[in-house]
């Protein structure tokens, strides 16, 4: 059999589609997606309204201990 489209089993091989991407194109798209993920704005827009820090020092058997509570109030604007 001298027909290059037929495989050893005699069944026709699938010819490559014209819209298949080359490895260079696929690699470029992959790098582009990674680049956008690294440099793009992925966090929603939010603004800090108020930050309250309460701090207290206590003496214990192990020594001086600092207890700290931080409360952050934010407004988050979601983009539809």
Number of C-alpha atoms within 10 A of each C-alpha: 7 5 8 9 12 13 12 10 7 10 9 12 12 9 7 7 7 6 6 9 10 9 9 9 11 12 12 12 12 11 12 12 11 12 11 11 11 10 8 9 9 9 7 10 11 11 11 10 9 10 10 10 9 9 10 9 10 9 9 8 6 6 7 9 12 9 9 10 9 10 10 10 12 12 11 11 10 9 6 3
